[in-house]
Amino acid sequence: MLLFINLGYKQLHMYRKAYRHFYFFLFALLVACSPKMAINKNNPNEIRVLSYNIHHANPPSKSKEGLIDIEAIAKVIASQSPDLVALQEVDVNTKRSGNINEAVVLATKLKMNFYFFKAIDHDGGDYGVAILSRYPLTDPQTYRLPSNQDPKAEPRILGMGTASLPDGRKIRFASTHLDAQRPEENRMMQVKEINRLTEKESLPLILAGDLNADPNSESIKIFDQQFVRSCENCGFTIPVINPRHTIDHISYKKGNNFKVISHQVINETYASDHLPVLAVLQLNR
């Protein structure tokens, strides 16, 4: 309305009606061109799930330890129009990330609901995993995962919430980030605990994250006892340049009425040290 500061009242009234029509047209155009509106609406049972280790929004490709580019992370996520997003390596009010709440910033930019799940204290703030959702979220729960006495073993968690789909059905959605040490002992302990925690879950469950384990590892073999991953011959997710390992996974609990429509690794090499993974799942009635 700053445009009207120097206009008289009659002129203001005359232009106001024209501008209302203009803004209505602009809004309709934006909605019509929205990627989210163009994707997924022919089948309301389809759910677009993204898993992304965001490296606390520090783009390793720039080799600048203090550089934080949360806008780049938001753009990567928005480009895939996901319904659910599992994030790992999320900073909340840490000094290294400029004392911003990355979960809040991403949720605000993407206009999504969210929960952050703290794993550890870090650099004056918190560090952990998060979930984002186009759907309403309730019932957040943080589960501590076990580890051995290795001093290098960082505490790990499973973060989970309930998403309410537009048709009233509810699903559980979880994000996790497992131990990164070379020996598999901790990862094996952690996937066993995840299987135990989710064994009696009555709602359909999608679990995604950085499992730090290749598909042929013992950890994944244990994980596969209770979960169906969204691919068999999965694309590599790390490093982002000439990737050689598949450690980022999207899955659902065995016995759930999901069907995998597609799975792909997104070739985005700037924003993080992991490539994001997108799966389209169909939840049948």
Solvent accessible surface area in square Angstrom, and as a share of the most:
residue,aa,sasa,rsa
1,M,152,0.68
2,L,147,0.73
3,L,119,0.59
4,F,17,0.07
5,I,121,0.61
6,N,146,0.75
7,L,60,0.30
8,G,39,0.38
9,Y,164,0.62
10,K,173,0.73
11,Q,84,0.37
12,L,35,0.17
13,H,117,0.52
14,M,120,0.54
15,Y,86,0.33
16,R,90,0.33
17,K,124,0.53
18,A,57,0.44
19,Y,72,0.27
20,R,145,0.53
21,H,120,0.54
22,F,105,0.44
23,Y,125,0.47
24,F,148,0.62
25,F,127,0.53
26,L,65,0.32
27,F,132,0.55
28,A,46,0.35
29,L,81,0.40
30,L,112,0.56
31,V,56,0.32
32,A,77,0.60
33,C,92,0.55
34,S,31,0.20
35,P,79,0.49
36,K,35,0.15
37,M,103,0.46
38,A,82,0.64
39,I,55,0.28
40,N,22,0.12
41,K,113,0.48
42,N,160,0.82
43,N,41,0.21
44,P,115,0.72
45,N,35,0.18
46,E,34,0.15
47,I,3,0.01
48,R,28,0.10
49,V,0,0.00
50,L,0,0.00
51,S,0,0.00
52,Y,0,0.00
53,N,0,0.00
54,I,0,0.00
55,H,38,0.17
56,H,10,0.04
57,A,0,0.00
58,N,7,0.03
59,P,0,0.00
60,P,47,0.30
61,S,66,0.42
62,K,106,0.45
63,S,103,0.67
64,K,124,0.53
65,E,137,0.61
66,G,65,0.62
67,L,60,0.30
68,I,42,0.21
69,D,38,0.20
70,I,22,0.11
71,E,74,0.33
72,A,14,0.11
73,I,0,0.00
74,A,6,0.04
75,K,130,0.55
76,V,11,0.06
77,I,0,0.00
78,A,44,0.34
79,S,75,0.48
80,Q,27,0.12
81,S,3,0.02
82,P,0,0.00
83,D,1,0.01
84,L,0,0.00
85,V,0,0.00
86,A,0,0.00
87,L,0,0.00
88,Q,0,0.00
89,E,29,0.13
90,V,0,0.00
91,D,0,0.00
92,V,11,0.06
93,N,69,0.35
94,T,0,0.00
95,K,139,0.59
96,R,71,0.26
97,S,2,0.01
98,G,52,0.50
99,N,92,0.47
100,I,54,0.27
101,N,42,0.22
102,E,0,0.00
103,A,0,0.00
104,V,63,0.36
105,V,39,0.22
106,L,0,0.00
107,A,6,0.04
108,T,96,0.56
109,K,95,0.40
110,L,13,0.07
111,K,177,0.75
112,M,14,0.06
113,N,65,0.34
114,F,68,0.28
115,Y,51,0.20
116,F,48,0.20
117,F,5,0.02
118,K,71,0.30
119,A,11,0.09
120,I,34,0.17
121,D,108,0.56
122,H,61,0.27
123,D,59,0.30
124,G,72,0.69
125,G,11,0.10
126,D,39,0.20
127,Y,20,0.08
128,G,2,0.02
129,V,4,0.02
130,A,0,0.00
131,I,0,0.00
132,L,0,0.00
133,S,0,0.00
134,R,76,0.28
135,Y,22,0.08
136,P,81,0.51
137,L,22,0.11
138,T,61,0.36
139,D,84,0.44
140,P,69,0.43
141,Q,80,0.36
142,T,64,0.37
143,Y,55,0.21
144,R,135,0.49
145,L,14,0.07
146,P,48,0.30
147,S,41,0.27
148,N,44,0.23
149,Q,170,0.75
150,D,52,0.27
151,P,133,0.84
152,K,146,0.62
153,A,15,0.12
154,E,54,0.24
155,P,69,0.44
156,R,21,0.08
157,I,3,0.01
158,L,0,0.00
159,G,0,0.00
160,M,6,0.03
161,G,0,0.00
162,T,4,0.02
163,A,0,0.00
164,S,23,0.15
165,L,14,0.07
166,P,118,0.74
167,D,68,0.35
168,G,55,0.53
169,R,54,0.20
170,K,97,0.41
171,I,0,0.00
172,R,14,0.05
173,F,0,0.00
174,A,0,0.00
175,S,0,0.00
176,T,0,0.00
177,H,15,0.07
178,L,0,0.00
179,D,1,0.00
180,A,59,0.45
181,Q,51,0.23
182,R,221,0.81
183,P,93,0.59
184,E,47,0.21
185,E,91,0.41
186,N,4,0.02
187,R,16,0.06
188,M,56,0.25
189,M,60,0.27
190,Q,0,0.00
191,V,0,0.00
192,K,111,0.47
193,E,35,0.16
194,I,0,0.00
195,N,18,0.09
196,R,149,0.54
197,L,49,0.24
198,T,1,0.01
199,E,101,0.45
200,K,183,0.78
201,E,45,0.20
202,S,109,0.70
203,L,57,0.28
204,P,32,0.20
205,L,0,0.00
206,I,0,0.00
207,L,1,0.01
208,A,0,0.00
209,G,0,0.00
210,D,1,0.01
211,L,1,0.01
212,N,29,0.15
213,A,5,0.04
214,D,41,0.21
215,P,42,0.26
216,N,124,0.64
217,S,19,0.12
218,E,82,0.37
219,S,0,0.00
220,I,0,0.00
221,K,107,0.45
222,I,19,0.10
223,F,1,0.00
224,D,40,0.21
225,Q,126,0.56
226,Q,27,0.12
227,F,2,0.01
228,V,51,0.29
229,R,38,0.14
230,S,6,0.04
231,C,25,0.15
232,E,155,0.70
233,N,154,0.79
234,C,18,0.11
235,G,34,0.32
236,F,104,0.43
237,T,1,0.00
238,I,38,0.19
239,P,45,0.28
240,V,20,0.12
241,I,110,0.56
242,N,114,0.59
243,P,42,0.26
244,R,149,0.54
245,H,80,0.36
246,T,4,0.02
247,I,18,0.09
248,D,3,0.01
249,H,5,0.02
250,I,1,0.01
251,S,1,0.00
252,Y,23,0.09
253,K,22,0.09
254,K,101,0.43
255,G,83,0.79
256,N,32,0.16
257,N,73,0.38
258,F,15,0.06
259,K,114,0.48
260,V,48,0.28
261,I,74,0.38
262,S,49,0.32
263,H,44,0.20
264,Q,89,0.40
265,V,38,0.22
266,I,22,0.11
267,N,130,0.66
268,E,41,0.18
269,T,48,0.28
270,Y,63,0.24
271,A,1,0.01
272,S,1,0.01
273,D,41,0.21
274,H,8,0.03
275,L,8,0.04
276,P,0,0.00
277,V,0,0.00
278,L,2,0.01
279,A,0,0.00
280,V,11,0.06
281,L,1,0.00
282,Q,33,0.15
283,L,6,0.03
284,N,48,0.25
285,R,191,0.70
